[in-house]
Amino acid sequence: MTRHAAYWGELIEQGSVVVYGPVVDATGSWGLGVFRAADPQSARALVEADPAISSGLATFELGSMLVAVVPD
């Protein structure tokens, strides 16, 4: 998980990630990341390169936003 956090921290520093972090709800805990990607293939590659995903520790679901309002 240290490598997982470092990976997303690096993406934050690069400006690719808007927000990421753990979420807790009635089903348990899981992570959420909102990031910028040029296309669906780039988005998938970014997530698949996450050490938690590539090691098999975690899985992911990928969705897209039609419109996002973010600060400049």
N, C-alpha and C positions, 0 to 999 in steps of 0.2 A: 504494500500500500504506500510505502514511502516513495517508490519509483512512480507510482500512479499520481500522487500529489505533486511530485516534482515535474512530471510531464505536463499536467494541466497548469501548473504555475508558470512554466516556460511559455506556454501558449498565451497566458494572460499577459506576460511581459511583451510578447510579440504583437499584441493587439488583436489576436484572432478570437479570443474568448471574451464574451460579455460578462458571464457569471458562471460559476460552477460551485458545487458543494453537496454535502449530504442532505437528504430529506428523510424525515421520519413521519410515517403515517400508520394507519391501522394495519397495513400489511407488513410493516417492519421498516427497515432502513434501506435506502437505495440512493444513488447519486444522480444529479441533474447537471447537465452542462448546456449552456446556450453559447453558440459560437458562430462566426462568420465563415462561409465557404462559398467558393465560386460556383460549384455545381454539386449534385448529389454524389458523384464519384469522389470528389475531393473531401466531402463531409465523411463519407464512409472510410476513406483512407486515414483521415485524421483520428477517427474513433478506433479503428482497428490497430493503429500504432500505439494506443494506450497500453502500457505494460500490464495492467490488470486484465485487459481484454486479450492481448496476444498470448499471455501466459495461461489463459483458460480460467483464471480466478473469477472473472465476472463476464456477464453477457451485456448486450445493449439492444436498445430499440432506437431507431433513427426516425425522426420526423422533421418536417419543415414548416416554417412560418411563411404565410403569404405576404404579410406586412409586419415589420417590427419597428417600433418607435424607441430609439435609444438616444441618449444625450450626445451632443457633438464632441 
